[in-house]
């Protein structure tokens, strides 16, 4: 497979079943696929940040970024994005598609004016894209999670410099 043959674009209505299948097969369960369906109806949903990768015109991967808040100790809420979920069909995994989705998604997020992204993810995978433990900024998850897996990335230098607190996910996450 030639990585130059991969295209990434905003998800369309016609992609929805394929996106469901990608998430279902990648995670080997329905939860993430159903989460994407719920998030599409959420106020946190940003259509430009629901992206699909295509290989030979077949949807092979999907990534979704949604709006979240970070409730600071003084009660103020800072806006950021959650990267969740990101999925690639098993037969296309370990071929760079996920990385392309992440890099493209971060560029779109930056172009839309977002300043930071939070991800609950693999401690050895996401740091290659610049993510570091969110604990660096005293940003915490609303659930117990190892700090090595709760990561943040500043899209703008020092975007999280004055931010600390607990992440508030969209209600559709069911937390």
Backbone as numpy.savetxt, mean C-alpha at the origin, in Angstrom:
# Nx Ny Nz CAx CAy CAz Cx Cy Cz
10.48 -13.89 -18.96 9.63 -12.70 -18.96 10.51 -11.46 -18.96
10.22 -10.56 -19.84 10.95 -9.31 -19.95 10.25 -8.24 -19.12
10.96 -7.67 -18.14 10.34 -6.66 -17.27 9.89 -5.44 -18.06
10.48 -5.19 -19.21 10.06 -4.03 -19.99 8.68 -4.28 -20.62
8.25 -5.54 -20.63 6.92 -5.83 -21.19 5.80 -5.64 -20.17
6.17 -5.28 -18.93 5.18 -5.04 -17.88 4.68 -3.61 -17.99
3.37 -3.45 -17.93 2.80 -2.11 -17.88 2.06 -1.95 -16.56
2.06 -0.73 -16.05 1.35 -0.42 -14.81 0.42 0.73 -15.11
-0.83 0.57 -14.66 -1.82 1.63 -14.89 -2.87 1.58 -13.80
-3.66 2.63 -13.75 -4.77 2.69 -12.80 -5.77 1.58 -13.09
-6.23 0.95 -12.04 -7.25 -0.09 -12.17 -8.51 0.49 -12.82
-9.15 -0.30 -13.66 -10.42 0.11 -14.26 -11.52 -0.82 -13.76
-12.73 -0.46 -14.03 -13.89 -1.29 -13.66 -13.73 -2.71 -14.22
-13.21 -2.81 -15.43 -13.03 -4.12 -16.07 -11.96 -4.99 -15.39
-11.13 -4.39 -14.55 -10.06 -5.12 -13.87 -10.50 -5.74 -12.54
-11.69 -5.39 -12.06 -12.06 -5.74 -10.69 -12.03 -7.24 -10.40
-12.55 -8.06 -11.28 -12.53 -9.50 -11.02 -11.10 -10.03 -11.04
-10.29 -9.53 -11.96 -8.89 -9.96 -12.03 -8.13 -9.53 -10.77
-8.41 -8.34 -10.26 -7.78 -7.86 -9.03 -8.19 -8.75 -7.85
-9.46 -9.12 -7.80 -9.93 -10.02 -6.75 -9.14 -11.33 -6.81
-9.02 -11.88 -8.01 -8.31 -13.15 -8.19 -6.84 -13.03 -7.82
-6.19 -11.93 -8.21 -4.77 -11.73 -7.87 -4.59 -11.74 -6.36
-5.42 -10.98 -5.64 -5.29 -10.93 -4.18 -5.62 -12.28 -3.55
-6.64 -12.92 -4.05 -7.06 -14.22 -3.52 -5.94 -15.26 -3.69
-5.38 -15.32 -4.87 -4.34 -16.31 -5.15 -3.03 -15.97 -4.45
-2.67 -14.69 -4.42 -1.40 -14.30 -3.81 -1.40 -14.59 -2.31
-2.52 -14.34 -1.64 -2.59 -14.53 -0.20 -3.17 -15.89 0.18
-3.66 -16.64 -0.81 -4.25 -17.96 -0.61 -5.41 -17.93 0.39
-6.18 -16.85 0.31 -7.39 -16.68 1.12 -8.16 -15.50 0.55
-9.37 -15.26 1.05 -10.22 -14.21 0.49 -10.10 -12.85 1.18
-9.53 -12.79 2.39 -9.59 -11.57 3.21 -9.09 -10.32 2.49
-7.91 -10.41 1.88 -7.36 -9.22 1.22 -8.17 -8.82 -0.01
-8.66 -9.80 -0.75 -9.49 -9.50 -1.92 -10.78 -8.81 -1.49
-11.38 -9.28 -0.42 -12.60 -8.65 0.10 -12.31 -7.27 0.67
-11.13 -7.10 1.27 -10.72 -5.79 1.78 -10.66 -4.78 0.63
-10.06 -5.16 -0.48 -9.98 -4.25 -1.64 -11.38 -3.86 -2.08
-12.29 -4.83 -2.14 -13.67 -4.53 -2.54 -14.30 -3.52 -1.57
-14.08 -3.70 -0.28 -14.64 -2.77 0.71 -14.00 -1.39 0.58
-12.69 -1.36 0.40 -11.99 -0.07 0.34 -12.39 0.76 -0.88
-12.78 0.11 -1.95 -13.21 0.87 -3.14 -14.42 1.75 -2.83
-15.21 1.40 -1.82 -16.40 2.18 -1.46 -16.13 3.15 -0.32
-14.88 3.21 0.13 -14.49 4.01 1.28 -14.15 5.44 0.91
-14.32 6.34 1.86 -13.85 7.72 1.68 -12.33 7.77 1.56
-11.66 6.74 2.05 -10.20 6.68 2.02 -9.66 6.26 0.65
-10.54 5.80 -0.23 -10.11 5.28 -1.53 -9.67 6.41 -2.46
-8.56 6.19 -3.13 -8.00 7.13 -4.11 -7.87 6.35 -5.41
-8.75 6.57 -6.39 -8.72 5.76 -7.62 -7.35 5.72 -8.30
-6.62 6.84 -8.30 -5.32 6.90 -8.97 -4.28 6.02 -8.28
-4.58 5.57 -7.05 -3.63 4.76 -6.30 -4.09 3.31 -6.13
-4.98 2.87 -7.01 -5.31 1.45 -7.14 -4.75 1.05 -8.49
-3.59 0.41 -8.46 -2.82 0.17 -9.68 -2.71 -1.31 -9.99
-2.74 -1.62 -11.27 -2.53 -2.99 -11.72 -1.30 -3.06 -12.60
-0.63 -4.20 -12.54 0.45 -4.48 -13.48 -0.07 -5.53 -14.45
0.29 -5.35 -15.70 -0.12 -6.29 -16.74 1.12 -6.90 -17.38
1.01 -8.18 -17.63 2.02 -8.91 -18.40 1.26 -9.53 -19.56
1.64 -9.18 -20.76 0.92 -9.67 -21.94 -0.59 -9.44 -21.81
-0.93 -8.24 -21.35 -2.32 -7.80 -21.21 -3.11 -8.55 -20.14
-2.42 -9.34 -19.31 -3.07 -10.06 -18.21 -2.71 -9.37 -16.90
-3.71 -9.13 -16.04 -3.44 -8.53 -14.74 -2.65 -9.54 -13.91
-1.41 -9.17 -13.58 -0.52 -10.06 -12.83 -0.28 -9.56 -11.41
-0.58 -8.29 -11.16 -0.35 -7.74 -9.83 -1.25 -6.55 -9.55
-1.37 -6.22 -8.27 -2.20 -5.10 -7.84 -1.60 -4.49 -6.58
-1.71 -3.17 -6.48 -1.30 -2.46 -5.26 -2.35 -1.40 -4.97
-2.59 -1.19 -3.68 -3.57 -0.20 -3.27 -2.99 0.65 -2.15
-3.15 1.96 -2.29 -2.81 2.92 -1.24 -4.11 3.63 -0.88
-4.41 3.75 0.41 -5.59 4.48 0.87 -5.18 5.50 1.92
-6.03 6.51 2.10 -5.73 7.55 3.08 -5.90 7.01 4.49
-4.98 7.42 5.34 -5.06 7.13 6.77 -4.75 8.42 7.53
-4.99 8.39 8.81 -4.60 9.49 9.67 -3.62 8.99 10.70
-2.88 9.92 11.29 -2.02 9.61 12.43 -2.44 10.57 13.53
-3.09 10.00 14.58 -3.59 10.82 15.68 -2.43 11.12 16.62
-2.10 12.41 16.69 -1.00 12.85 17.53 -1.47 13.04 18.98
-0.54 13.06 19.91 -0.92 13.20 21.32 -1.78 14.44 21.61
-1.61 15.52 20.84 -2.40 16.73 21.06 -3.78 16.65 20.41
-4.09 15.51 19.77 -5.40 15.34 19.15 -5.43 15.69 17.67
-4.43 16.40 17.18 -4.37 16.71 15.76 -4.15 15.43 14.96
-4.66 15.42 13.74 -4.50 14.25 12.87 -3.72 14.65 11.62
-2.63 13.95 11.40 -1.83 14.16 10.19 -2.25 13.14 9.15
-2.28 13.56 7.91 -2.68 12.66 6.81 -1.47 11.91 6.27
-1.70 10.65 5.91 -0.68 9.83 5.27 -1.41 8.79 4.43
-0.67 7.84 3.92 -1.24 6.75 3.13 -0.88 5.41 3.76
-1.77 4.44 3.59 -1.47 3.05 3.91 -1.23 2.32 2.59
-0.19 1.54 2.54 0.05 0.65 1.40 -0.49 -0.71 1.83
-1.64 -1.08 1.28 -2.25 -2.37 1.66 -3.49 -2.61 0.82
-3.59 -3.75 0.24 -2.57 -4.78 0.09 -1.77 -4.59 -1.20
-0.73 -5.39 -1.33 0.04 -5.48 -2.56 0.15 -6.97 -2.87
-0.24 -7.35 -4.08 -0.29 -8.77 -4.42 0.17 -9.01 -5.85
0.81 -10.14 -6.05 1.25 -10.58 -7.38 0.87 -12.05 -7.51
0.33 -12.41 -8.67 -0.01 -13.82 -8.90 1.20 -14.70 -8.60
0.99 -15.86 -7.99 2.14 -16.71 -7.62 3.10 -17.00 -8.77
2.58 -17.23 -9.96 3.47 -17.57 -11.07 4.32 -16.38 -11.55
4.00 -15.17 -11.08 4.77 -13.99 -11.46 5.57 -13.41 -10.30
5.53 -14.06 -9.14 6.27 -13.56 -7.99 7.77 -13.74 -8.19
8.52 -12.91 -7.48 10.00 -12.93 -7.52 10.55 -12.59 -8.91
9.81 -11.78 -9.65 10.24 -11.35 -10.98 10.32 -9.82 -11.08
10.17 -9.13 -9.94 10.29 -7.67 -9.93 8.99 -6.91 -10.11
7.87 -7.61 -10.28 6.60 -6.92 -10.51 6.16 -6.15 -9.28
6.28 -6.77 -8.10 5.91 -6.07 -6.87 6.72 -4.81 -6.68
8.00 -4.89 -6.93 8.87 -3.72 -6.81 8.47 -2.61 -7.76
8.13 -2.99 -9.00 7.68 -1.99 -9.96 6.37 -1.34 -9.50
5.46 -2.13 -8.96 4.20 -1.58 -8.45 4.45 -0.60 -7.31
5.33 -0.98 -6.40 5.63 -0.10 -5.26 6.25 1.20 -5.74
7.29 1.11 -6.56 7.96 2.34 -7.03 7.00 3.24 -7.79
6.20 2.65 -8.69 5.25 3.45 -9.47 4.21 4.08 -8.54
3.69 3.28 -7.61 2.70 3.80 -6.67 3.23 4.94 -5.82
4.47 4.82 -5.37 5.06 5.90 -4.57 5.22 7.17 -5.39
5.57 7.02 -6.66 5.69 8.20 -7.53 4.33 8.87 -7.75
3.30 8.07 -7.98 1.96 8.63 -8.14 1.53 9.33 -6.85
1.77 8.68 -5.72 1.40 9.27 -4.42 2.10 10.61 -4.23
3.38 10.66 -4.54 4.15 11.90 -4.42 3.56 12.97 -5.35
3.23 12.58 -6.57 2.68 13.56 -7.54 1.31 14.08 -7.11
0.59 13.29 -6.31 -0.73 13.73 -5.81 -0.61 14.57 -4.54
0.61 14.75 -4.06 0.83 15.61 -2.90 0.88 14.90 -1.56
0.86 13.58 -1.56 0.96 12.87 -0.29 2.40 12.90 0.20
2.56 12.89 1.53 3.88 13.11 2.09 4.50 11.90 2.77
3.66 10.89 3.13 4.20 9.74 3.85 3.33 8.51 3.61
3.96 7.34 3.74 3.27 6.06 3.55 3.63 5.14 4.71
2.62 4.42 5.18 2.79 3.42 6.24 2.47 2.05 5.65
3.23 1.03 6.03 2.95 -0.33 5.57 3.21 -1.31 6.71
2.34 -2.29 6.80 2.57 -3.44 7.65 3.09 -4.50 6.71
4.38 -4.81 6.82 4.95 -5.69 5.82 6.23 -6.36 6.26
6.82 -7.07 5.32 8.01 -7.85 5.60 9.21 -6.95 5.87
9.86 -7.20 6.99 10.97 -6.35 7.44 12.19 -6.37 6.52
12.29 -7.37 5.66 13.44 -7.42 4.75 13.09 -7.00 3.33
11.80 -6.89 3.02 11.37 -6.52 1.67 11.21 -5.00 1.53
10.40 -4.40 2.38 10.07 -2.99 2.21 11.23 -2.02 2.44
12.21 -2.33 3.29 13.33 -1.39 3.43 14.09 -1.12 2.12
14.04 -2.05 1.16 14.74 -1.79 -0.10 14.11 -0.63 -0.88
12.90 -0.22 -0.47 12.22 0.92 -1.11 12.29 2.17 -0.23
13.06 2.08 0.85 13.25 3.23 1.73 12.43 3.22 3.01
11.60 2.20 3.19 10.80 2.12 4.41 11.69 1.77 5.60
11.39 2.40 6.73 12.08 2.11 7.99 11.01 1.95 9.07
11.36 1.34 10.20 10.36 1.19 11.25 9.72 2.54 11.63
8.39 2.55 11.68 7.65 3.78 12.01 7.98 4.25 13.43
8.49 3.36 14.24 8.87 3.72 15.61 9.92 4.84 15.61
10.64 5.00 14.51 11.62 6.09 14.39 10.96 7.43 14.68
9.67 7.55 14.33 8.92 8.80 14.53 7.89 8.65 15.66
8.00 7.57 16.43 7.00 7.27 17.47 5.60 7.14 16.89
5.52 6.53 15.71 4.24 6.23 15.08 3.94 4.77 15.37
2.74 4.51 15.88 2.37 3.16 16.30 1.14 2.66 15.55
1.01 1.36 15.54 -0.16 0.71 14.94 -1.27 0.65 15.98
-2.53 0.55 15.53 -3.65 0.42 16.46 -3.87 -1.02 16.92
-2.86 -1.86 16.71 -2.93 -3.27 17.08 -1.51 -3.72 17.38
-1.35 -4.80 18.13 0.01 -5.27 18.43 0.71 -5.78 17.16
1.91 -5.32 16.94 2.69 -5.74 15.78 4.17 -5.48 16.09
5.06 -6.37 15.67 6.49 -6.10 15.88 6.90 -4.82 15.15
7.69 -3.99 15.81 8.07 -2.71 15.20 8.83 -2.90 13.90
9.51 -4.03 13.75 10.26 -4.29 12.51 9.33 -4.47 11.31
8.05 -4.74 11.56 7.10 -4.96 10.47 6.14 -3.80 10.24
6.19 -2.79 11.08 5.31 -1.62 10.93 6.21 -0.48 10.49
6.16 -0.19 9.18 7.16 0.65 8.53 6.56 1.93 7.96
7.42 2.94 7.81 7.00 4.21 7.24 8.03 4.70 6.25
7.57 5.53 5.33 8.43 6.15 4.33 8.00 7.58 4.14
8.94 8.48 4.20 8.66 9.89 3.90 8.79 10.09 2.39
7.73 10.58 1.77 7.77 10.91 0.34 8.36 12.29 0.13
8.31 13.10 1.17 8.85 14.45 1.18 9.81 14.50 2.37
11.01 15.05 2.20 11.95 15.09 3.32 11.33 15.72 4.57
11.55 15.06 5.70 11.10 15.49 7.02 9.57 15.59 7.14
8.85 14.86 6.30 7.38 14.89 6.35 6.85 14.39 7.68
7.58 13.48 8.31 7.12 12.92 9.59 7.88 13.51 10.78
8.69 14.52 10.52 9.52 15.11 11.56 8.76 15.56 12.78
7.58 16.11 12.61 6.79 16.59 13.74 5.54 15.75 13.94
5.56 14.52 13.46 4.40 13.64 13.56 4.75 12.48 14.49
3.85 12.18 15.39 3.97 11.01 16.25 2.55 10.63 16.64
2.32 9.37 16.90 1.00 8.97 17.34 0.56 7.67 16.74
-0.74 7.39 16.87 -1.29 6.12 16.42 -1.99 6.25 15.08
-1.75 5.29 14.20 -2.36 5.30 12.88 -3.85 4.98 13.00
-4.64 5.70 12.21 -6.09 5.49 12.14 -6.39 4.99 10.71
-6.74 3.71 10.62 -7.07 3.14 9.32 -8.54 3.40 9.00
-8.88 3.33 7.73 -10.28 3.44 7.30 -11.09 2.34 7.99
-12.34 2.62 8.32 -13.17 1.63 9.01 -13.29 0.31 8.23
-13.14 0.36 6.92 -13.25 -0.85 6.09 -12.17 -1.89 6.40
-11.09 -1.45 7.06 -10.06 -2.41 7.46 -10.57 -3.32 8.58
-11.61 -2.87 9.27 -12.21 -3.69 10.33 -11.38 -3.79 11.58
-10.61 -2.77 11.88 -9.75 -2.79 13.07 -10.46 -2.20 14.28
